């Protein structure tokens, strides 16, 4: 009898005639019909909504993150806006959870996918789980991250995005498209597992409605900080990778908090740190800064440009870090030698080298990680997870781009956003023509008088 009640409640079937669900001393009146039945069958009650003071949205508040990555979680408020508070620093993030699944009525086995959406990040898993069907019961199951490449279909547009461990940065262009399409839009998530092995997950209409509310009302606006661009002294010729790395690594930082890890670099005399926006995604805007010397300090996010995928952090205190020279006056040329610096997988002070493979505009699915008006520098210098936000340097140590991503579905396909376009987007004024300046706008040490 207990198994029949649990089976009916879990899978949303009506209870068999003559069976009555047990009554518990808790409120199971809120939530969807499935959530109510799960609650009455012994699951946790779905919390009632409250008003989020910062956005005015109706949210369900939770103190810690949920175990949402497996099936039939009665305490997961699916398709609703959830406010999740961090126990570590009191910060919070707003999220929407969705699941799509089907059940084999004969065996009770379930296959499905669960996703978590914020204004910055999509996280997701696929899962299988045993159960009891009409004829037999099955046991066991597993959970797997979504593949490295997924495609979002919103309205009339599609967006191919790349990630690691089932986590992807949501492009602003996708968010804009979904908001434009409105709460009745169709949203599908395609899992790309090769040319002949893909599957499509439909995102529920309730989730879409919540996402449109979330995207419309909770994305903050930022005031661009004042940035002064100064020409720097650089070598007149290539001094070699070892010399460039030794001179540049003290200005490159590893950024860490309880939600993220990436790289960044100091790019002006105020000590401001430039990185990718997706490195800073999440509720907390405070990061630990780890220098190549081992020094550890703190920095706070002071600006985010969602379309450019860049963020700026201001260190709170500590060591004064020299700014790297920026190649602000020209784009690189294919064939030039380059050096990528950063912290792949948390390994600070990592150096890789290669060449500029191409300088191009986003196309053929690349719009998912860069807007159409940004120049991408394609390179065969290795850019791995954790390298994001670090500098891509030319052979004289000038920053030509911000390391953004590497495509694992193609060999030696790595990309950086041009520093020229980043500075334009930040409305940084050029210092003008400098006597004796090189092609990047900096002064060669050999010609400086």
SEVEXPA-576742 format. One record per residue (C-alpha): residue number from 1; x, y, z. Coordinates in Angstrom, 2 decimals, padded with zeros to 5 digits. Layout:
% SEVEXPA-576742
> NUM|X|Y|Z
...
***
This chain:
% SEVEXPA-576742
> 1|000.00|000.00|000.00
> 2|002.78|002.43|000.92
> 3|004.53|001.71|-002.37
> 4|001.30|002.27|-004.34
> 5|000.72|005.64|-002.66
> 6|004.33|006.76|-003.19
> 7|004.28|005.59|-006.84
> 8|001.08|007.46|-007.57
> 9|002.26|010.61|-005.81
> 10|005.73|010.69|-007.31
> 11|004.62|010.26|-010.90
> 12|001.53|012.44|-010.67
> 13|-001.02|009.61|-011.11
> 14|-004.33|009.66|-009.17
> 15|-004.34|007.47|-006.08
> 16|-005.89|004.02|-006.56
> 17|-009.49|003.65|-005.38
> 18|-009.77|003.06|-001.67
> 19|-006.32|004.44|-000.86
> 20|-005.97|007.68|001.03
> 21|-002.74|009.64|001.25
> 22|-001.40|010.00|004.81
> 23|-001.89|013.32|006.56
> 24|001.17|015.12|007.97
> 25|001.41|018.06|010.32
> 26|002.69|020.44|007.67
> 27|001.26|022.70|005.00
> 28|001.16|020.93|001.63
> 29|-001.30|023.36|000.08
> 30|001.22|025.37|-001.96
> 31|002.84|024.31|-005.20
> 32|001.93|022.34|-008.32
> 33|-000.27|019.25|-008.15
> 34|002.80|017.01|-008.33
> 35|004.54|018.98|-005.57
> 36|001.45|018.70|-003.37
> 37|001.24|014.94|-003.89
> 38|004.96|014.52|-003.23
> 39|004.60|016.55|-000.05
> 40|001.64|014.48|001.15
> 41|003.51|011.26|000.37
> 42|006.31|012.21|002.73
> 43|008.34|014.83|000.90
> 44|009.16|018.30|002.11
> 45|006.61|021.07|001.77
> 46|007.24|023.72|-000.89
> 47|007.90|027.05|000.87
> 48|005.40|029.82|000.30
> 49|006.52|032.81|-001.78
> 50|007.69|036.16|-000.45
> 51|008.44|039.49|-002.13
> 52|012.06|040.21|-003.01
> 53|012.67|043.80|-001.93
> 54|015.39|044.44|-004.53
> 55|013.31|043.47|-007.57
> 56|009.70|043.37|-006.41
> 57|009.41|039.80|-007.72
> 58|007.57|037.02|-005.94
> 59|010.27|034.55|-004.89
> 60|010.71|031.46|-002.76
> 61|013.50|032.01|-000.25
> 62|015.98|029.28|000.64
> 63|019.04|029.53|002.86
> 64|021.27|027.11|001.00
> 65|021.49|025.64|-002.47
> 66|019.29|022.70|-003.38
> 67|020.09|019.15|-004.39
> 68|018.24|019.72|-007.66
> 69|020.31|017.44|-009.88
> 70|018.29|014.24|-009.38
> 71|014.69|013.34|-010.07
> 72|011.59|013.88|-007.94
> 73|012.92|016.41|-005.48
> 74|009.81|017.46|-003.61
> 75|011.57|020.45|-002.02
> 76|012.65|021.96|-005.37
> 77|010.29|024.76|-006.41
> 78|010.38|023.90|-010.10
> 79|009.64|026.72|-012.58
> 80|009.48|029.37|-009.86
> 81|011.93|032.17|-009.04
> 82|014.04|031.06|-006.09
> 83|016.20|033.31|-003.89
> 84|019.18|031.32|-002.67
> 85|021.26|032.81|000.14
> 86|024.89|031.92|000.78
> 87|025.75|030.80|004.31
> 88|029.34|032.02|003.78
> 89|028.94|035.71|003.03
> 90|025.20|036.45|003.09
> 91|025.08|037.12|-000.65
> 92|022.23|035.72|-002.72
> 93|021.32|034.80|-006.26
> 94|017.97|034.46|-007.99
> 95|017.44|031.29|-009.99
> 96|014.80|029.26|-011.82
> 97|014.88|025.44|-011.87
> 98|013.37|023.31|-014.63
> 99|013.05|019.60|-015.33
> 100|011.88|017.52|-018.25
> 101|011.43|013.75|-017.98
> 102|009.51|010.72|-019.12
> 103|008.68|007.48|-017.29
> 104|008.53|003.94|-018.67
> 105|005.15|002.89|-017.31
> 106|006.11|-000.80|-017.35
> 107|009.42|-000.57|-015.43
> 108|009.06|002.76|-013.62
> 109|012.47|003.84|-014.93
> 110|012.77|007.58|-015.48
> 111|015.00|009.56|-017.83
> 112|015.20|013.29|-017.83
> 113|017.13|016.51|-017.45
> 114|017.27|019.17|-014.76
> 115|018.51|022.72|-015.29
> 116|019.23|025.78|-013.17
> 117|019.05|029.25|-014.74
> 118|020.33|032.58|-013.42
> 119|020.93|035.90|-015.20
> 120|024.50|034.76|-015.85
> 121|024.74|030.99|-015.90
> 122|022.96|027.86|-017.11
> 123|023.78|024.65|-015.26
> 124|022.34|021.27|-016.17
> 125|022.43|017.50|-015.89
> 126|020.79|014.50|-017.48
> 127|019.76|011.63|-015.23
> 128|018.27|008.16|-015.09
> 129|016.53|006.76|-012.04
> 130|014.82|003.49|-011.20
> 131|011.26|003.15|-009.96
> 132|008.24|000.88|-009.85
> 133|006.08|000.32|-012.91
> 134|003.04|-001.76|-013.66
> 135|005.04|-004.97|-013.85
> 136|008.42|-004.59|-012.19
> 137|010.52|-002.30|-010.04
> 138|013.94|-001.10|-011.19
> 139|016.79|000.24|-009.08
> 140|019.84|002.41|-009.54
> 141|020.50|005.40|-011.73
> 142|023.11|007.96|-012.63
> 143|023.59|011.69|-013.17
> 144|025.74|013.26|-015.90
> 145|026.64|016.83|-016.74
> 146|025.27|018.26|-019.96
> 147|027.76|018.00|-022.87
> 148|030.38|020.66|-023.58
> 149|028.27|022.17|-026.37
> 150|024.56|023.00|-026.14
> 151|022.30|025.12|-028.30
> 152|019.49|027.37|-027.09
> 153|016.48|027.98|-029.33
> 154|014.47|031.05|-028.33
> 155|011.93|032.55|-030.67
> 156|013.42|032.60|-034.16
> 157|017.05|032.54|-033.00
> 158|019.51|029.92|-031.84
> 159|022.61|030.35|-029.71
> 160|025.41|027.78|-029.49
> 161|027.22|028.00|-026.15
> 162|030.24|026.19|-024.76
> 163|030.85|025.13|-021.20
> 164|032.57|022.83|-018.75
> 165|031.14|020.45|-016.16
> 166|027.59|021.24|-017.26
> 167|027.95|025.02|-016.76
> 168|027.59|027.70|-019.44
> 169|027.68|031.49|-019.52
> 170|024.41|032.81|-020.93
> 171|025.01|035.31|-023.76
> 172|023.25|038.64|-023.38
> 173|021.94|038.27|-026.94
> 174|019.98|035.17|-025.84
> 175|018.55|037.00|-022.83
> 176|017.50|039.94|-024.99
> 177|015.83|037.60|-027.49
> 178|013.88|035.71|-024.83
> 179|012.65|038.93|-023.21
> 180|011.64|040.25|-026.63
> 181|009.75|037.03|-027.43
> 182|007.86|037.30|-024.13
> 183|006.43|034.84|-021.58
> 184|004.66|032.72|-024.21
> 185|007.88|032.04|-026.14
> 186|009.00|028.51|-026.92
> 187|012.39|027.66|-025.42
> 188|014.31|024.49|-026.24
> 189|017.72|023.24|-025.17
> 190|019.57|021.05|-027.67
> 191|022.32|018.78|-026.37
> 192|025.00|018.62|-029.05
> 193|026.81|015.27|-028.81
> 194|028.12|015.06|-032.35
> 195|026.68|015.51|-035.82
> 196|024.39|012.48|-035.56
> 197|023.79|012.27|-031.81
> 198|021.79|015.15|-030.40
> 199|018.63|015.48|-028.33
> 200|016.26|018.34|-027.54
> 201|014.92|019.25|-024.12
> 202|011.77|021.41|-024.09
> 203|011.83|024.00|-021.30
> 204|008.50|024.26|-019.50
> 205|006.16|027.18|-020.13
> 206|006.13|028.05|-016.42
> 207|009.92|028.22|-016.44
> 208|009.92|030.47|-019.51
> 209|007.47|032.84|-017.85
> 210|009.67|033.01|-014.73
> 211|012.82|033.51|-016.80
> 212|011.29|036.44|-018.69
> 213|010.42|038.04|-015.33
> 214|013.89|037.31|-013.96
> 215|015.70|038.69|-017.02
> 216|013.43|041.74|-017.29
> 217|013.66|042.95|-013.70
> 218|016.86|041.80|-012.04
> 219|019.77|042.56|-014.38
> 220|021.62|045.54|-012.81
> 221|023.06|048.52|-014.63
> 222|026.60|049.68|-013.91
> 223|028.33|053.04|-014.13
> 224|031.51|052.83|-016.17
> 225|034.52|053.69|-013.99
> 226|036.91|056.39|-015.12
> 227|039.84|054.70|-016.86
> 228|042.96|056.56|-017.95
> 229|044.86|055.03|-020.84
> 230|048.62|055.63|-020.70
> 231|051.29|054.59|-023.21
> 232|053.94|052.32|-021.67
> 233|057.53|051.50|-022.41
> 234|057.90|048.15|-024.18
> 235|060.84|046.32|-025.78
> 236|061.65|047.35|-029.34
> 237|061.97|043.71|-030.40
> 238|060.96|040.24|-029.19
> 239|062.97|039.50|-026.04
> 240|061.67|035.90|-025.82
> 241|058.83|034.18|-024.00
> 242|060.78|033.75|-020.76
> 243|061.54|037.48|-020.44
> 244|057.98|038.53|-021.33
> 245|056.48|036.02|-018.89
> 246|058.78|037.12|-016.06
> 247|057.88|040.78|-016.62
> 248|054.12|040.19|-017.06
> 249|053.12|037.50|-014.55
> 250|053.29|039.86|-011.52
> 251|050.40|041.82|-013.13
> 252|048.25|038.71|-013.73
> 253|045.92|037.51|-010.96
> 254|043.85|034.48|-010.12
> 255|040.30|035.34|-009.02
> 256|038.48|033.01|-006.62
> 257|035.33|032.86|-004.52
> 258|032.94|030.11|-003.42
> 259|031.23|030.10|-006.83
> 260|033.91|030.73|-009.45
> 261|037.58|030.74|-010.39
> 262|039.28|032.51|-013.28
> 263|042.00|034.95|-014.27
> 264|042.42|038.68|-014.68
> 265|045.08|041.34|-015.09
> 266|045.80|044.88|-013.94
> 267|045.33|047.32|-016.80
> 268|045.53|050.83|-015.33
> 269|047.41|052.79|-012.66
> 270|044.48|052.60|-010.21
> 271|045.09|048.88|-009.93
> 272|041.80|048.01|-011.66
> 273|041.56|044.38|-012.79
> 274|040.04|043.39|-016.13
> 275|038.48|039.95|-016.65
> 276|035.60|038.18|-018.39
> 277|032.06|038.77|-017.19
> 278|031.38|035.05|-016.94
> 279|034.27|034.71|-014.44
> 280|032.35|036.96|-012.01
> 281|028.94|035.34|-012.53
> 282|027.01|034.48|-009.38
> 283|025.62|036.19|-006.33
> 284|028.85|037.27|-004.62
> 285|030.75|040.22|-006.09
> 286|033.74|039.90|-003.77
> 287|036.73|037.84|-004.88
> 288|040.00|036.68|-003.44
> 289|042.91|037.90|-005.55
> 290|045.97|035.64|-005.70
> 291|049.15|037.09|-007.23
> 292|051.99|035.19|-008.86
> 293|054.08|035.97|-005.75
> 294|051.57|034.18|-003.53
> 295|050.15|037.41|-002.07
> 296|046.41|037.19|-001.36
> 297|044.04|040.13|-001.18
> 298|040.44|041.02|-001.96
> 299|038.74|042.78|-004.84
> 300|035.15|043.80|-005.57
> 301|033.34|043.87|-008.90
> 302|032.69|047.52|-009.82
> 303|031.55|047.19|-013.43
> 304|030.07|044.56|-015.75
> 305|029.45|044.83|-019.48
> 306|027.24|041.89|-020.35
> 307|027.40|042.31|-024.13
> 308|031.19|042.57|-024.28
> 309|031.52|039.83|-021.62
> 310|033.95|041.88|-019.53
> 311|034.07|042.88|-015.87
> 312|036.24|045.23|-013.83
> 313|037.27|044.68|-010.21
> 314|038.80|047.12|-007.74
> 315|041.25|045.72|-005.17
> 316|040.33|046.74|-001.61
> 317|043.89|046.97|-000.31
> 318|047.30|045.37|-000.45
> 319|050.20|045.31|-002.85
> 320|050.44|047.89|-005.64
> 321|050.46|046.04|-008.97
> 322|051.99|047.42|-012.16
> 323|049.63|047.74|-015.11
> 324|050.32|045.77|-018.27
> 325|050.87|047.74|-021.51
> 326|047.83|047.65|-023.80
> 327|047.92|047.42|-027.58
> 328|045.17|050.01|-027.99
> 329|046.02|051.43|-031.43
> 330|045.91|048.40|-033.75
> 331|044.68|044.84|-034.17
> 332|047.16|041.98|-034.46
> 333|047.94|040.26|-037.75
> 334|047.64|036.52|-038.48
> 335|050.93|034.72|-037.93
> 336|052.14|036.95|-035.07
> 337|053.52|035.19|-032.00
> 338|051.36|035.37|-028.87
> 339|051.55|034.35|-025.21
> 340|048.52|033.44|-023.06
> 341|048.78|033.89|-019.29
> 342|046.34|032.74|-016.63
> 343|045.29|030.12|-014.11
> 344|043.88|027.06|-015.93
> 345|042.19|024.73|-013.44
> 346|043.52|026.96|-010.65
> 347|047.18|026.56|-011.65
> 348|048.31|030.16|-011.24
> 349|051.12|031.60|-013.35
> 350|050.61|029.31|-016.34
> 351|052.19|030.37|-019.65
> 352|051.31|029.02|-023.10
> 353|052.47|030.28|-026.50
> 354|051.28|030.14|-030.09
> 355|050.40|032.36|-033.00
> 356|047.45|034.47|-034.12
> 357|045.56|032.02|-036.31
> 358|043.01|034.58|-037.54
> 359|041.35|037.88|-036.67
> 360|037.64|037.59|-037.32
> 361|034.09|038.63|-036.46
> 362|031.90|036.05|-034.67
> 363|030.14|033.69|-037.09
> 364|029.05|030.07|-037.44
> 365|027.73|029.74|-033.92
> 366|030.38|031.94|-032.24
> 367|027.74|034.60|-031.47
> 368|026.94|032.54|-028.38
> 369|030.03|033.85|-026.59
> 370|030.72|037.19|-028.31
> 371|028.50|039.87|-029.89
> 372|028.64|040.34|-033.65
> 373|030.44|043.70|-033.43
> 374|033.41|042.40|-031.38
> 375|036.66|041.34|-033.03
> 376|037.84|037.88|-032.00
> 377|041.48|036.86|-032.03
> 378|041.77|033.18|-032.88
> 379|044.92|031.52|-031.58
> 380|046.45|028.09|-031.14
> 381|047.88|029.12|-027.76
> 382|046.09|026.86|-025.28
> 383|043.19|028.49|-023.38
> 384|041.73|026.10|-020.80
> 385|039.03|026.52|-018.11
> 386|040.42|029.01|-015.59
> 387|042.38|030.89|-018.28
> 388|039.30|032.99|-018.97
> 389|039.94|036.65|-018.22
> 390|043.72|036.42|-018.50
> 391|045.73|038.47|-021.01
> 392|046.78|037.43|-024.49
> 393|050.11|039.19|-025.17
> 394|052.08|039.91|-028.31
> 395|055.81|039.24|-028.59
> 396|056.72|042.52|-026.85
> 397|054.41|041.95|-023.87
> 398|051.49|044.18|-024.91
> 399|047.93|043.00|-024.22
> 400|046.14|042.34|-027.51
> 401|043.13|040.50|-026.08
> 402|041.31|038.93|-023.14
> 403|041.38|035.12|-023.15
> 404|037.77|034.02|-023.47
> 405|037.42|030.36|-024.38
> 406|038.73|027.32|-026.16
> 407|036.53|025.05|-028.26
> 408|036.97|021.42|-027.35
> 409|035.15|020.23|-030.48
> 410|038.02|021.53|-032.65
> 411|041.78|021.23|-032.29
> 412|043.71|024.37|-031.26
> 413|040.65|026.62|-031.60
> 414|040.98|029.25|-028.90
> 415|039.64|032.80|-028.78
> 416|040.31|036.13|-027.13
> 417|038.30|039.36|-027.31
> 418|040.29|042.21|-028.87
> 419|041.48|044.77|-026.29
> 420|040.86|047.48|-028.90
> 421|037.12|046.70|-028.92
> 422|037.01|046.34|-025.13
> 423|038.49|049.81|-024.65
> 424|036.05|051.24|-027.18
> 425|033.16|049.61|-025.34
> 426|034.41|051.08|-022.06
> 427|034.60|054.50|-023.75
> 428|038.26|054.90|-022.82
> 429|039.79|057.96|-024.48
> 430|042.87|057.41|-026.60
> 431|045.94|059.42|-025.51
> 432|046.39|060.49|-029.11
> 433|049.48|060.34|-031.27
> 434|052.65|059.80|-029.27
> 435|056.02|060.65|-030.78
> 436|058.05|057.52|-031.39
> 437|055.10|055.22|-030.64
> 438|054.96|051.74|-032.11
> 439|051.94|050.24|-033.93
> 440|050.21|049.53|-030.61
> 441|050.59|053.12|-029.37
> 442|053.32|052.43|-026.81
> 443|056.88|053.75|-026.75
> 444|059.71|051.46|-027.75
> 445|062.50|051.55|-025.21
> 446|065.10|051.84|-027.95
> 447|063.53|054.97|-029.47
> 448|062.42|056.75|-026.30
> 449|064.37|059.97|-025.72
***
